[in-house]
Amino acid sequence: MQNALRQYTDLFDANRPTIDAAAGTPLNAPRDKARATLEGASLPTHHTEGYEKTSIEEMFAPDYGINVARVGIPVDVAASFRCDVPNLSTLLATVVNDKFIPAATLESRLPEGVTFMSLARASREMPEIVSRYYASVAPDSDPCVALNTMLAQDGVFIHLARNVQPEKALQLVNIFQAPVPMAAFRRVLVVLEEGAALRLLVCDHTQDHTNSYLASQVTEIHLAPGARLEMCAIEESSPLTSRHSMTFVNQEADTEAVINSTTLTCGKSRNDFHVSLRGHHAVSRLSGMAIGGDSMHIDNNTSVVHNSGHCHSDQLFKYVLDNESQGAFEGSIVVKPDAAFTEAYQTNRNILASEKASMHCKPQLIINNDDVKCSHGASTGQLDDEALFYMQARGIPKEEARTMLMQAFMVDVIETVKIPGLREKLHHLVDRRFAGSLGECASCRNHE
């Protein structure tokens, strides 16, 4: 067993009763299987297909602390909103390191049929429904998933009853704040029953920029027939934060999932998206943008599997990389033999704004049916010199012209966001990120 896994399995073996005590049976039941999966296993490295640019082994190797005993750690939630977490009219909850903390009025404001609570609490109070869906989409044969399943003590549970469509979006803010280096194993379970519709905003934020942090997050999403999900994830973490986020989506017939992932600042970030279309006329729309600077490392990996016919999927990912930042995008579309009349499209476009920035892209199509419409494309280049010259000739300073071109490059990704008010906020955040002023507030400067 690799050292990175050994420290976590040893910790689990030594603290199993304490880990189990934090949650109910649905979270505890899969731990033995997950622990067995990790025996003799290893985490992906640069030599593992799909991870050529991001070694999960190296990411998890440092000796981080884990709050197994559930010690309370004070955090100023309001500081995150001063640091550009979108402040919308939403139903709000936070996860501080790996502990779910609802807003004071959350439960009283939730509409009938909407559950938004701690996953540990749900596993005790709603064991039947949590047991039915937990660890059923994310495969524990994957060592990264198994590690999360083995150690997750809390997370988020979202459930919408049949035909429930809340007017307000739900917002989840993940916050890192601790006096020592910290690892957090977070789990998110989203279940939309038939005909339900959810808008979900997820923000990742690091308040303390002096300590190193590691996030392992597994999100499982179940969409029953006719359900709709709009989800936007925004990452604004610190240079010392490493993050591995894995999202698994199961879509039944006539469902629609629109998912946008935006990385504004980070240390090392790896995002995996696995979508399975299992019913006729399901629609999946994945999009993402990444703005890299300094030595940021941003890796997005997608897998969309068409198991059933008459389904549609599209993917659009764009990167702007400056300084010595590194980007990676690997995306696959798989069409199974029974998935006739599939439409599937994938696009990746990248700009290298400096000579030291680098980008790795690998689009893939695996088609096992002739009655399909599928395409993929990828390109990496630099800013248009003619456009820069044209703008400078009209009195726009070079740096301002560069910023304007990079902003324009991201517009079509931002336009995929449909949550009311968020698209405008995202335009603002992207503009500030290119201007170099994102996240500048007194709270953060006090930690630097």
N, C-alpha and C positions, 0 to 999 in steps of 0.2 A: 504494500500500500504506500502511496506517495505521502511525503511528510505533510503536505497541505491537508490531506484528508485525515491522517493519523491524529493530529491534534484535536480535530473535531469529534472523531469517533471515540477517542479516549475521554474527552470531556463528557460526551453523552453517556458512556458506560459508567462513569464515576458519579453522574448526577441524574440518572434516570428518574428516581422518585420525585425529585424537585422539579424536573422538567414536566413530568406528567401532572403534577399537582396544579400547574397553572392553567390547565385546559380540561375539557371534558373528553369523553370516550371517542367521539369522532376524530379529534385531532390526535389522540394517543394511539388508536388502533393501528394506523398504518406505519407506526414508527419501527416496529420489528422488521417488517418487510424492507423498509428503506435502509435500515442498518445492515441487513443481509446483502442488499445490493451493493453497498459500499465496501464490503469485505473483498479485498483483492482488486478493487477498482481504482481508477485514477481520474482526476479531473482533466478536461481538455487542455492541450498545450498547442504551441505553434505548429506541431507536427500532426495535429488532428484535423481532418477535413472539416471545413467550415469555420475553423478557429485559427487560420493561418496568421492573422494579424493580432489576435487577442488570446493570450494564455490565461485561462481561468485558474490554472494551477498557480501561476505567479501572483495572480490577484489575491488568492486566498491564503498564500503561504505565510505572510506576516502574522505575528502573534497578537491578535486583537482580543480585547476583553469581550465577554458575552454576559449580559445581565440575566443569568440563569435564575437568580434569587429574586428577580423582579423588584429591585431597589428603585424607589422613586427618584427621578432626576429632574430638578426644576428646569423649566423652559419658559421663555417669554414668547408665546405664540404670536402676539401682535407684532413682534420684531420681524417675523417672516413676511408680513404684509407690507411693512415699511421697505422691505428689500425686493419689491416687485412681484411677489406672488399675486396673481390677479384677484382683486377684491370685487367680487360680483355679488349679486343677490342670489345666494345659493344656500343649500342645506349643508352645513360645514361640520367636518370632523378632522382631527389630526391623528397622526401616528408619530409619537415621539420615540425615536430610535425604533423600538418594535412594539410599543404599547399604545393601544387605541384610546384616544381621549376625545369624547364628543364635545361639541360646543354646548354651553350651559342650557340653551333652549332647544337643542336639536330634537329630543324625543317629543316635546310638546308641539313642534312644528311639522313633524313628519305626517304626510297625508295617510289616510287609511290604506292599508295594503302595501305600504313601503316600510321595509326593515333596513336600517343602516346602523350597525352596531359592531362591537368587538366580536371577532371570530371566536375567541375563547369563551366569551359569554354565550354566544349562539350555540356553541357545541354543548353547553350545559343545559340551556333553556329550550333549544330547538334541535335535539339530537337526531330526530328522524330525518329532517330535511337536510341537515348538514352531512349526515352519514351518506345520504343518497348521492350527493354531488361532490363532496370533498375528495380530492386525490383520484378523481375518475377521468379527468381530461388530461391533466399533466402526467406524463408517463414516469413512474418511479424507476423504470429501467434506465433512465438518464441519470447519471451520477449527480449532476447539478440539481436536478429536481429532488432526488432522493436525499441529498444533504439538507435541503430546505425542509422537506417533510420530516426528517429526523429531528430537527432542532426548533422548528417554528412553535412558539408558545402563544402567540397572539397574531392578530391581523385584522382584517376587515371582512364583514359579511354584509352583502347587499342582496336583498330579495324583493322582487316586485310580484305581487299576486296577479292573477289572470286579468288582462285588459286594463291594468292600472297604468296610467300615464301621467306622472306628476308634472305640474307646470314648471316648478323650479328644478334646476340642475343640482345634483349632488356634487360636493367638492371635498376632496381628500387631500390634505397637506401632509406629506412625509417630512419630518424634521429630524436632523441629526444635531444633538447637543449633549455633550458629556465631558467630564473633567479628565478623561483618559481616552486613548484610542479604543474604538468600539466597533463591534460587528453586530448587525441586526439581521435577523432572519424573519422576513415579513411574508405573510400569506394573505391573498385577497381572493374571495369567492363571490362571484356575481351570478345570480340566477334570475332570469327573466322568464316568467311563465307565459303561456300562450297569449299573444296580443298585447303584451306589456311593452312600454317604451321608456327608455332611460337616457338622460344626458348626464355624463360624468366627466368631471375635471379632476385630474390628479397632478399635484405639484410636488416636486422633490427639491428640498432646500437644505443647505448646511448652514447653521448659524455660527458655529465655532470653527474658524478657519485655522486654528493652531494645532488641532489633533487630526489624526488619520482615522478615516471611517470606511467601513465596508458594508454594502447592502446586498443581500440576496433576497430577491422578491419573485415569487411565483404567483401569477394571476390566472385563475381559472374562470372562464366565462361560458355559461350555458344559455343558449337562446332557443326557447321552445318555438313551435310554429307560429309565424306571424309577429314575432318579437322584433324590436328595433333598438339598437344601441348606437349612441354617438359618444365617443370617448376621446378626450384630448389629454395628453400627458406632457408636462413641461418640466424639464430638468434644469435647475439652476443650483449646482452644488459647488464645492470648493476644489482647488487643485489637489488636495489631499484625500479626496473622496473617490473610492472605487465602487462601481455599481454594476451588478449583473441582474437584469430584469428579464423575466421570461413570461410571456403572455400566451395563453392557450385558449382558443375560441372554438366552440362547437356550435355550428349553425344548422338548425333544422329547416324545413321547407318554409319558403316565403319570408325568411328573416333578412334583416339588413344590419350590417355592422360597419360603422364608419369610424376608423381609428386614426388619430393623428399623433405623432410623436415628435417633440421639439426639444433639441438639446441646445441650450444657450451658453451654459458654462458647466465645466466638469473637470474631473481629474482623468480617470479612465472609466469609460462607460461602454457596456455591451448590452444591447437590446435584442431579444429574440421574440419573433412573432410567429406563431404556428396557428394557422386557420384551417379548419376542416369543414367543408361544405357538404352536408349530409342529406339535404332535402332539395327537391326541385325548386327553382326560382329563388334560391338564396343569393344574396348580393354581399360581397366583401369589398370594402374600399380602404386600403392602407396608404397612408402618406406620412412623410416625415421630412424634417429639415434639421440640419446640424450646422452650427457656426463655430468653427474651431479657431482658437488662437493660442498663443504661447506654446505649451507642450501638451495640449489636450489630446486625448485619444478617444475617438467616437466610432463605434462599430454597430451597425444595424444588420440583422440577419432575418430574412423572412422565408416562410414556407407556407404556400397556399395549396391545399390539396382539394381537387374537385372529385368528390366521390359520387356525385349524382348529376344528372343531366339538367340542361336549361338553367345553368347558374352563371353568374357574372362576377369577375373579380378584376380589380385594377390596383396597381401600386405606383406611387410616385414619391421618389426620395431625392432630395437635393442637398448638397453640401457646399459650403464656402469655407475654405481652409486657409488660414494665414499663419505667419510666423513658422514655428516648427511643429505645428499640429499634424496629426495623422487621422485619416478617415478610412473606413472600410464599409462596403455594402456587398452582401451576398444575398441574392434573392432567387427563390425557386418557385416554379409553377408546375404542379403535377396533375395531369389529367388521367383519371383511371379509365379502364375499358368501358365501363357503363355510363360514363359522363358525356354522352353525346350532346351536341349543340351548346357546348361550353364557349363562353367568351372570356378571355383572360389576357390582361395586358400589364406590362411592367416597364417602368421608365426610371432611369437613374442618371442625373445630370450633376456635374461637379465643376467647381471653379477653384483653381489653386491660385491664391492671391500673393504667394511668395515662392521663391525658388526652393525653400527648404520644406515647404509643406508637401505631403504625399497622400495619395489616394489609391485604394485597392478596390476594384469592383469585379464581381463575378455573377452575371445573370445566368439563369439556367431554365430550360424548358424540358419537361419530360412528358411527352404526349402519347397516349395509348389509345387514341380514338381519332378517326379521320374526319368526323363531322364537328369541327371546332374552328374557332377564330382566335388565334393566339399570336402575341408578338412581344418582343422585349428589345430594349435598347439601352445603351449606356455610353456616356461620353464624359471626358475630363479635359478641361482646357483652362485658359487664362482669361482675364478680363479683356474685352474687345478694345484693342488699341485705337481703332478708328473712332469708336464711340467716345473714348477718353479724350482723344484729340479734338473731336467735334465739340465736346462740352467745355474743354479748356479754352478753345478758340472763342467761346461765347462768354468768357469771363468767370467760369466756375473753377475754383481752385482744384488741383489734381486730387487731393485727398477727399474733398467733398464729392468730386465726380466719381471716385472709386466707390465711396459709400453709397451713393445714389444707385449705381449700377448693381451693387450687391443686394441692395434692398429690393430693387425691381426683379432681380433673379428669383427671389423667394415668394413673390406675390401669389403665384398660382397654388403653392402649397398652403399658404395662409387661407386662401379662399375656400379650401376644403373644409374648414372649421365652420360648423353650423350653430354652435351653442350661442344663444343670444348674448351680445355684448362681448364675447370672448374674442371674436375675430378682430375687433377694433383694438382690444387690449394687446393682442398678439402682434399686430402691426406696430404698436407703440413699443413693446418689449424688444422686438427685432430691430427697430430703428435705434433704440438706446444701446442695444448690444453692439451694433456696428459703429455707433458713435463712441463706444468705450466707457459709457457711464452706467451700465446695468448694475444694479445691486449696491450702489454707493449710498450708504446710510450710516448714521452715527452708530447704530447698534453694531453693525459689522466692523466698522473701523475700530471700535473698542476692543474687538477680539484679535485684531491684527498686530 
